[in-house]
Structures are given as C-alpha cells and as structure tokens.
Amino acid sequence: MIRAVLTALMLALALGTQAPAETRVPQSQAEISLGFAPLVKQAAPAVVNIYAKIVTEAPQASPFAGDPFFDDFFRSFSNPRPRVQNSLGSGVILAEDGIVVSNYHVVGMATEIRVVTTDRHEYDARVVLADQASDLAILRLEEAEGLPFLSLRNSDQVEVGELALAIGNPFGVGQTVSSGIISGLARTGTGTGEGFGYYIQTDAPINPGNSGGALIDVNGELIGINTRILSRSGGSNGIGFAIPANLVREFLHQARAGAESFQRPWAGMTGQPVDADLAASLGMPRPEGMLISELHPESPFAKAGFEVGDVVIEVDGEPVNSPSEMVFRMTIAGLGGSSDVARWRGGEKEVVRVEMYSAPDSPAANPVQLGERSPLPGLTVARINPRLIVDMQLPLSAEGVVIADPGPYGARAGLQRGDVLLGINGEAVTAPQDVVDLMGRTQGWLVLDLLRRGQRVSLRFRL
C-alpha cells in the first residue's frame, strides 16, 4: 500500500520510479492526502538525537595578551583550563542491537554521549570506530535491543532527481523531516580535513543539528548521512551534502570486525583530473579520468604495472575523475580484495586487476627518542616509510628521517611533527641513528635543516 502510493506520487511528479510494474495512479482522495506520512512513520524511529559533552583545554588569559612581544613569549607558560562544550546532532540506528552511525564532528572527541530515541528512551553510548577524515563515527548504545533500524541502499544506484527526505534534529527543536530531491552526485572538493570528501548533494533543507541524520529515499532506505551544508549565513540555502551509504556500509563492516581505527586501501599515487586540453594531448575521445602524476614504487598500482602518465578511468566499473573519487572507490572496495581498474594508455583502454592493501610499514620505522643528555631531550625521530607518509601526510616522494614527536624542548625551539630532517650541522641525515650520533657530537651551535610542507627551513640554536 505504502509503496503503491509513493510510486504513484513520483509518477505524478514526472520523476520516474524504480519499479515500473507497480506504478499506478492514486485510487482515492485518501491515498493522495497521505503524502510522506507512512514513510516517515516507518523511518523516523530509527533516527535519534545525540547529546555529546566535549572537554577541551583552553589557556588562561595572559596579562600580556595583545602585546606584540610578550604575548608569544608567555603563551607556552599559561596553564590550560578545562572547558566543557556541548555538541548537538543526530544519528541513525543501523542494527537492532544498538549500532548507530553519526558524524565524527558530533561525537568523535566526546567524553560523554547520550542518545535519545523518538519514544524518549535514553541510552549511554560509546564510540567504537571513528575517522576524522571521513567525518563518520560508529556508536554502540549500552543495553539496547530490539531497536528499529534503517537498511542501507546501494548509493551507486542513486540518481539525480530522486525524491529524498532528510530527518534530524536541527537547532535542537526536535526531530524534523524535510523533503527535496537528489541534486547532484559525486560532489568532491567540498570536504574538510584530509580531502576525502565525496558526497551526495540534496536540496532537502539541512541545518545545524541535522549532522549525522538520515537522508532516505521513498522506500525508506538510507541513501546517506547528512554531514554539512554550503552556506554563508549558517542556515540552509538548499545545498546540503550527505556521506554515501556505501561508505557507511564499510564503516559498519569494520566496526563489526572489531577494528580500532578505520583502514582504507593505499593508492600510493598523486594525480589530476583530465581536462579537455589534456584529453586531446593524450588522444582520448573525451575528458575523463585522473592522470597519474606521481607513483610510489610500493604502490599497489605500481605493482600492477601502472606508470606515471597513465589515466585511471574507472574502478570496479564506476567512473573516477578526481583523487577524492579514487580514494572513495578504493575505500568501499575494502582491504584484502582486489579491484578492476580501467586505464588509458597509448590510445587504448584496458582493465587491470589491482590488489587492495594498506600502506606497508616497511622498511621498519625504527623510532628513536633522544635522551636527557641530548641538546633536545625527548625528540623522537623515525625512518620514513609508506605508513608514515600516510599518517603524517608527507609528500609521496619523502624519504629519510621524520620528526615523530618534537618533545618539550624541540617544540619550544620550533620543531613540528612531520618535519623531515635533512641535516644536522651541515651533515646529511639518512637514518634515525644518524640523529643520535650527530646530536651527541654537537657543541656550541645546533643547526637543523628541515623540509616542512614542501619548503626548506633552517633552525639555528646556541647551546
């Protein structure tokens, strides 16, 4: 009955349907007046309100605040004060035993989480898996069972123009439902953090507090998790973004498997979208895909025979037109398997099988911490390998030694985690033990040559 009414409404709106055999016009005024009410009754109980408490450390106000000289000098000596922040958001129940998905920015740093269902039951919750780059977190509700939940749809089958409902708790006013359509797919370049943004766009109104809520289709299946809006005022302008359900499915899979941190396959490459001029120079019939501009020798693509200059067109039959799309496609493929990757090379398209694995932790990082007699006690350095390149967001070509922890004295001297240590007192550094040896021989002055975010930096200290 519900499916027939909703598909008839879609036909009347000329938006198409996924089940043509079941379409029919409304049979009565009662059916016409139902609207989305049956759908909301079915789906809304699986969307919850989340109240999170976050404790942060704020430095005490300095009497020299604003002074151009003393402000920076005394900043590191101020004692931080704990400050409690309250976060409001939404979540979606994915399983009857109390598995809930929300956004990282809602619960990822929370010290206390309270979840309230539509029937006013309250549950304590804990984060079991979270990833800031993807802005997703999986929660488990304590002592929960028999809860209503939403099924995950294959988000690759979502089409622009489909009807969609957004359910959440905007501005804390209570559970709210808004309607719209799917406005766009494969939106990239709108994310935050590490640039893994890959979203479904909707014009269903989304406001602060909707984060972590559900974007559902007319069958009540979860299309995505509402995560952010594009707005200058802070309110809804009809441009909202949701994290696709296929990525949520991979998070759920890893959470069920007991993963402590979210793992995604490593591409080991950098690339750029192919525009019209680049496509013409490569002999491509139309602009598509991502040109490989840099490739790590340990990359799974390098192992499969890819080279710089190849164009990645598809992963598992789905188009790839940007680095964010590449990361997304590899992520939902999962670790331990393989994917069929279509590439363009020499005027021909071919499909190559590529293994999916995480960045290898080899050669061994061999971290070394300097002792108390060192000029910079507590400084920890490690050998650069693919795992550290990913963890510290280093350039793909980085090699040598990286600062894993500057320590208390190194931080005051201006060193930062992720600095690549090139030399000490004019002598090259190639291994962690070199740092120990050269620091041990240092007298008078200490000169450190670094590579920081692609720029060479030289620091000089008198001992």
MIGURO-745794 format. One line per field, with one value per residue (C-alpha): x, y, z; residue in three letters. Coordinates in steps of 0.5 Angstrom, whole numbers. Layout:
# residues N
east <- [X, ...];
north <- [Y, ...];
up <- [Z, ...];
res <- [ALA, ...];
//
This chain:
# residues 463
east <- [0, 5, 10, 4, 2, 9, 11, 4, 6, 13, 10, 5, 11, 15, 21, 21, 20, 25, 19, 15, 11, 8, 6, -1, -5, -8, -14, -17, -17, -14, -8, -7, -7, -3, 4, 10, 7, 7, 14, 16, 13, 17, 24, 23, 24, 31, 34, 36, 38, 45, 48, 55, 60, 67, 72, 78, 83, 83, 89, 88, 88, 95, 96, 101, 95, 96, 103, 107, 113, 111, 104, 108, 113, 109, 103, 107, 107, 100, 96, 91, 84, 79, 73, 66, 63, 56, 55, 48, 47, 43, 45, 42, 41, 44, 42, 37, 43, 44, 49, 49, 52, 54, 59, 66, 65, 59, 62, 69, 72, 66, 68, 60, 55, 47, 43, 35, 30, 24, 20, 24, 28, 35, 42, 49, 53, 61, 65, 67, 70, 71, 75, 76, 78, 71, 67, 64, 63, 60, 57, 54, 48, 49, 44, 40, 36, 30, 31, 28, 34, 34, 37, 43, 42, 47, 49, 52, 45, 42, 40, 40, 32, 30, 26, 29, 28, 32, 31, 35, 34, 36, 38, 35, 28, 26, 26, 24, 23, 25, 24, 27, 31, 38, 41, 48, 53, 60, 61, 68, 73, 67, 70, 74, 80, 85, 81, 77, 70, 66, 58, 51, 48, 41, 36, 33, 34, 39, 41, 46, 44, 42, 49, 49, 42, 39, 38, 33, 29, 22, 23, 25, 33, 39, 42, 47, 49, 48, 54, 55, 52, 54, 52, 55, 49, 50, 43, 40, 41, 39, 46, 47, 52, 51, 56, 54, 51, 56, 62, 58, 57, 65, 65, 60, 63, 70, 66, 63, 70, 73, 77, 81, 82, 79, 83, 83, 87, 93, 93, 101, 100, 98, 94, 90, 83, 84, 81, 80, 87, 90, 85, 87, 94, 93, 89, 83, 76, 73, 76, 75, 79, 85, 92, 98, 103, 107, 107, 111, 115, 111, 104, 99, 98, 106, 106, 100, 104, 101, 106, 106, 102, 97, 90, 85, 78, 74, 75, 70, 66, 65, 68, 74, 75, 79, 84, 78, 74, 79, 80, 73, 72, 78, 75, 69, 72, 76, 82, 85, 81, 82, 79, 78, 82, 81, 86, 88, 95, 98, 91, 88, 83, 85, 83, 88, 87, 90, 90, 88, 92, 94, 101, 106, 110, 117, 122, 122, 121, 126, 124, 129, 128, 134, 136, 137, 144, 142, 141, 134, 132, 125, 126, 123, 125, 124, 125, 120, 116, 109, 106, 109, 108, 100, 100, 104, 101, 108, 110, 110, 117, 119, 125, 130, 128, 122, 120, 115, 115, 119, 119, 118, 125, 124, 117, 119, 125, 120, 120, 114, 111, 112, 118, 123, 130, 135, 142, 145, 150, 151, 152, 146, 142, 139, 137, 135, 142, 145, 141, 143, 151, 151, 147, 152, 158, 154, 158, 156, 151, 146, 144, 138, 136, 129, 123, 117, 111, 115, 119, 126, 127, 134, 134, 140, 141, 146, 147];
north <- [0, 5, 3, 4, 11, 13, 11, 14, 21, 20, 19, 25, 29, 26, 24, 17, 10, 4, -1, 1, -6, -3, 4, 6, 13, 14, 11, 15, 22, 19, 16, 23, 26, 21, 25, 22, 21, 13, 13, 18, 13, 8, 11, 17, 12, 10, 17, 19, 26, 26, 30, 30, 33, 35, 37, 42, 45, 53, 57, 62, 69, 73, 79, 81, 79, 83, 85, 84, 82, 79, 75, 70, 69, 68, 64, 57, 58, 59, 54, 51, 51, 45, 48, 44, 44, 41, 38, 37, 33, 27, 19, 13, 7, 1, -5, -7, -8, -1, 0, 8, 12, 19, 25, 25, 32, 31, 25, 24, 28, 27, 25, 23, 21, 21, 18, 20, 16, 18, 15, 18, 13, 15, 11, 12, 11, 10, 11, 4, 7, 14, 17, 25, 25, 21, 25, 19, 15, 9, 8, 3, 4, 1, -4, -3, -9, -9, -2, 0, 1, 3, -1, 1, 3, 2, 9, 8, 7, 14, 18, 26, 28, 22, 25, 25, 26, 29, 27, 30, 35, 42, 47, 43, 44, 36, 31, 35, 32, 36, 34, 35, 32, 29, 35, 32, 26, 25, 32, 33, 39, 41, 37, 39, 35, 31, 32, 25, 29, 25, 27, 26, 33, 35, 41, 38, 43, 41, 46, 46, 40, 35, 33, 25, 25, 21, 22, 17, 15, 14, 6, 8, 6, 10, 14, 18, 21, 29, 32, 39, 45, 50, 57, 64, 65, 59, 57, 52, 55, 49, 46, 40, 34, 27, 22, 16, 10, 5, 9, 8, 0, 0, 3, -2, -8, -5, -4, -11, -14, -10, -5, 0, 5, 6, 3, 5, 2, 6, 9, 11, 16, 23, 25, 31, 31, 30, 37, 38, 40, 34, 29, 32, 31, 24, 22, 21, 22, 26, 29, 23, 20, 22, 23, 19, 25, 21, 14, 11, 5, 1, 3, -3, 1, 1, -7, -8, -4, 3, 8, 16, 19, 13, 15, 12, 12, 7, 3, -3, 0, 6, 13, 16, 24, 26, 24, 24, 20, 15, 15, 13, 8, 4, 5, 2, -4, -5, -8, -15, -16, -13, -8, -8, -1, 1, 6, 9, 8, 9, 11, 5, 3, -3, -6, -8, -12, -8, -11, -7, -6, -1, 3, -2, -1, -3, -1, -1, 6, 4, 10, 13, 18, 23, 22, 27, 29, 31, 38, 36, 31, 28, 29, 23, 21, 15, 13, 15, 9, 9, 8, 15, 18, 17, 18, 25, 27, 27, 28, 22, 23, 24, 20, 20, 22, 25, 28, 24, 28, 34, 33, 39, 43, 41, 44, 51, 51, 51, 44, 40, 33, 32, 36, 32, 32, 33, 35, 37, 42, 41, 34, 29, 25, 19, 14, 15, 13, 19, 24, 21, 21, 28, 31, 27, 31, 38, 43, 51, 52, 47, 48, 44, 43, 41, 40, 43, 42, 43, 49, 48, 51, 52, 53, 55, 55, 57, 51];
up <- [0, 2, -4, -9, -6, -6, -13, -16, -13, -16, -23, -22, -21, -27, -23, -25, -21, -19, -20, -26, -26, -19, -21, -21, -20, -13, -13, -8, -4, 2, -2, -5, 2, 5, 3, 6, 13, 12, 10, 16, 21, 18, 18, 24, 30, 27, 27, 34, 38, 40, 46, 47, 52, 50, 55, 52, 55, 54, 56, 62, 59, 60, 63, 57, 52, 45, 47, 40, 44, 51, 48, 44, 50, 55, 51, 53, 60, 61, 65, 61, 64, 62, 58, 57, 51, 49, 42, 39, 33, 30, 29, 25, 28, 23, 27, 33, 38, 38, 33, 31, 26, 26, 24, 27, 29, 33, 37, 35, 41, 46, 53, 55, 50, 51, 46, 46, 41, 39, 44, 49, 51, 53, 53, 54, 48, 47, 40, 37, 31, 28, 23, 22, 15, 13, 18, 21, 27, 30, 36, 41, 45, 52, 54, 48, 44, 39, 36, 30, 24, 17, 11, 7, 0, -5, -6, -13, -16, -13, -19, -19, -19, -14, -8, -2, 6, 11, 18, 24, 30, 27, 32, 38, 36, 36, 30, 24, 17, 11, 3, -3, -9, -10, -13, -15, -14, -13, -11, -9, -6, -1, 5, 10, 14, 9, 3, 3, 1, -3, -3, -5, -6, -4, -3, 2, 8, 13, 19, 25, 29, 23, 22, 23, 21, 15, 8, 6, -1, -2, 0, 7, 5, 8, 2, 6, 13, 13, 14, 12, 8, 4, 7, 8, 14, 17, 15, 10, 3, -1, -2, 3, 3, 5, 6, 1, 5, 1, 5, 12, 10, 10, 17, 20, 17, 20, 27, 27, 26, 32, 28, 33, 27, 20, 15, 8, 2, 0, -7, -7, -12, -14, -20, -23, -27, -34, -38, -45, -47, -43, -46, -53, -52, -50, -55, -51, -54, -49, -42, -36, -31, -27, -30, -25, -24, -18, -16, -10, -12, -7, -9, -11, -18, -19, -17, -22, -28, -28, -29, -29, -35, -35, -34, -29, -32, -27, -21, -21, -27, -23, -26, -23, -24, -18, -13, -8, -12, -13, -5, -4, -9, -6, 1, -1, -5, 2, 4, 3, -4, -11, -16, -23, -25, -32, -35, -41, -44, -51, -54, -51, -46, -42, -35, -30, -23, -17, -10, -5, 1, 7, 6, 8, 15, 11, 12, 19, 22, 28, 32, 37, 43, 45, 52, 57, 55, 48, 46, 45, 50, 48, 41, 37, 30, 25, 19, 13, 10, 7, 13, 16, 9, 10, 18, 17, 11, 8, 0, -3, -5, 2, 5, 10, 17, 20, 27, 30, 36, 38, 45, 50, 48, 41, 41, 44, 39, 33, 31, 29, 28, 21, 19, 15, 18, 12, 16, 23, 23, 15, 15, 12, 16, 13, 19, 26, 29, 25, 29, 36, 33, 31, 37, 41, 38, 38, 42, 42, 36, 33, 26, 24, 16, 15, 10, 12, 8, 2, 4, 6, 13, 17, 25, 29, 36, 41, 46];
res <- [MET, ILE, ARG, ALA, VAL, LEU, THR, ALA, LEU, MET, LEU, ALA, LEU, ALA, LEU, GLY, THR, GLN, ALA, PRO, ALA, GLU, THR, ARG, VAL, PRO, GLN, SER, GLN, ALA, GLU, ILE, SER, LEU, GLY, PHE, ALA, PRO, LEU, VAL, LYS, GLN, ALA, ALA, PRO, ALA, VAL, VAL, ASN, ILE, TYR, ALA, LYS, ILE, VAL, THR, GLU, ALA, PRO, GLN, ALA, SER, PRO, PHE, ALA, GLY, ASP, PRO, PHE, PHE, ASP, ASP, PHE, PHE, ARG, SER, PHE, SER, ASN, PRO, ARG, PRO, ARG, VAL, GLN, ASN, SER, LEU, GLY, SER, GLY, VAL, ILE, LEU, ALA, GLU, ASP, GLY, ILE, VAL, VAL, SER, ASN, TYR, HIS, VAL, VAL, GLY, MET, ALA, THR, GLU, ILE, ARG, VAL, VAL, THR, THR, ASP, ARG, HIS, GLU, TYR, ASP, ALA, ARG, VAL, VAL, LEU, ALA, ASP, GLN, ALA, SER, ASP, LEU, ALA, ILE, LEU, ARG, LEU, GLU, GLU, ALA, GLU, GLY, LEU, PRO, PHE, LEU, SER, LEU, ARG, ASN, SER, ASP, GLN, VAL, GLU, VAL, GLY, GLU, LEU, ALA, LEU, ALA, ILE, GLY, ASN, PRO, PHE, GLY, VAL, GLY, GLN, THR, VAL, SER, SER, GLY, ILE, ILE, SER, GLY, LEU, ALA, ARG, THR, GLY, THR, GLY, THR, GLY, GLU, GLY, PHE, GLY, TYR, TYR, ILE, GLN, THR, ASP, ALA, PRO, ILE, ASN, PRO, GLY, ASN, SER, GLY, GLY, ALA, LEU, ILE, ASP, VAL, ASN, GLY, GLU, LEU, ILE, GLY, ILE, ASN, THR, ARG, ILE, LEU, SER, ARG, SER, GLY, GLY, SER, ASN, GLY, ILE, GLY, PHE, ALA, ILE, PRO, ALA, ASN, LEU, VAL, ARG, GLU, PHE, LEU, HIS, GLN, ALA, ARG, ALA, GLY, ALA, GLU, SER, PHE, GLN, ARG, PRO, TRP, ALA, GLY, MET, THR, GLY, GLN, PRO, VAL, ASP, ALA, ASP, LEU, ALA, ALA, SER, LEU, GLY, MET, PRO, ARG, PRO, GLU, GLY, MET, LEU, ILE, SER, GLU, LEU, HIS, PRO, GLU, SER, PRO, PHE, ALA, LYS, ALA, GLY, PHE, GLU, VAL, GLY, ASP, VAL, VAL, ILE, GLU, VAL, ASP, GLY, GLU, PRO, VAL, ASN, SER, PRO, SER, GLU, MET, VAL, PHE, ARG, MET, THR, ILE, ALA, GLY, LEU, GLY, GLY, SER, SER, ASP, VAL, ALA, ARG, TRP, ARG, GLY, GLY, GLU, LYS, GLU, VAL, VAL, ARG, VAL, GLU, MET, TYR, SER, ALA, PRO, ASP, SER, PRO, ALA, ALA, ASN, PRO, VAL, GLN, LEU, GLY, GLU, ARG, SER, PRO, LEU, PRO, GLY, LEU, THR, VAL, ALA, ARG, ILE, ASN, PRO, ARG, LEU, ILE, VAL, ASP, MET, GLN, LEU, PRO, LEU, SER, ALA, GLU, GLY, VAL, VAL, ILE, ALA, ASP, PRO, GLY, PRO, TYR, GLY, ALA, ARG, ALA, GLY, LEU, GLN, ARG, GLY, ASP, VAL, LEU, LEU, GLY, ILE, ASN, GLY, GLU, ALA, VAL, THR, ALA, PRO, GLN, ASP, VAL, VAL, ASP, LEU, MET, GLY, ARG, THR, GLN, GLY, TRP, LEU, VAL, LEU, ASP, LEU, LEU, ARG, ARG, GLY, GLN, ARG, VAL, SER, LEU, ARG, PHE, ARG, LEU];
//
